[in-house]
Amino acid sequence: MAFEFTDANFQESAIDSDKLVVVDFWAEWCGPCKLVSPIIDELSTEYEGKAVIGKVNVDDNGDLSTKYGVRSIPTIIFLKNGEIVDKQVGATTKAALEQKIAAHM
């Protein structure tokens, strides 16, 4: 399972990480999010130890959604050294996400 980011753990788990961090902003009621969710779970397993890959439930963590300007979900942000280096808005494929991960590792 993918890591669960929250307003409380985001600084330590994402911003302060020395690895590439991939954050999927999602919600239970979001149809396209349900397509992306299993991909995020697979990637978190495949890149364990090399990247931090997880999810933020926008309904439970509104501060993060606001801070990162998430207006549409799913939105996937890629952080390196605490800074956004890439972003994907909307449903996408595993191959497309793998390309973005490889480009920033």
N, C-alpha and C positions, 0 to 999 in steps of 0.2 A: 504494500500500500504506500501511496505517496505521503510525504510529510504533511502534517496539518499546520499551516502557518496561522497565527492569530495576532490580534493587535498586541497582545502581551509578549509573545515570543519573537516577533518579527525582527526587532533590532539585533538580538543575539543570533538568531538562526539564519537571517538573510543578509542584513546590512553588514554585520561584522564577519561574515563568512569569507574565507580565503579561496573558496571554490566558486565556480559559476553557479548561480542560483536561478532556477526557472520556477516562476510562480503563476499558477493558473487561478484566475479569479472566476468563480463559478457560483451557481445557486441550484438548489434541488429542483426548482420549477422550470429551469432553463433547458429546453430541448437540445439545442446545439451543445450545451455543456455536457450532456449525457453521452454524446458522441466522442467528445474529447477526453472525458474522465478516464476511460480504460487505457487510453494512449499514455496519459500522464502517469498512471500506475505502472505500466510496462517500462516506461523510460526511467522512472525512479528506481526500479529494480536493476535495470541494465546499467545505469550510470552510478550505482551506489558506490560511495567512496571517491568518485571523480567529480560529481556535481550534486547539488542539493536541489531536488525536484519535488515540488509540493503544490498544495492548493490552499486557497483562501475562500471561505464561504462568505460572500458579500453580505448576506443577510445577518450574519453574526459578527462581522468585522468591518463595520462601516467606516471607521477611521482610515484603514488602509486603502479602501476603495476611493475615498475622497483624496487622500494624499497622492495617490498615483493616477488620479483623473480617470478612473474607470467609469465609462458611461454606457458601455455595451459589454455583454458577456456572451461567450467566454472571451476574456482578454488574458493573454499570456505575456508576462514581462520577463526579460532576461537581465539579471543584475550581475555585475562584476565589480568588485571592490565597492559595493554599495551604490553603484550608479547604473542607471538603465542603459544597456548597450543595444537592445533590440526589443521589439514588441510585435505581437501577433494578435489581431482582433478578429474574432469570428472562428468558426470551426475550421480545422485544418487537418492535414494528414500526419501520420507518424514520420514519414520520410521528410516532410517539410520542417518539422520540429528538429529532427536529427541533423539536418543541414545547418540550422541556426545554432544548435548546440555545438556542433563541430567547428563552426566559424568563430566561436567565442571561447573555446577551451584553450 
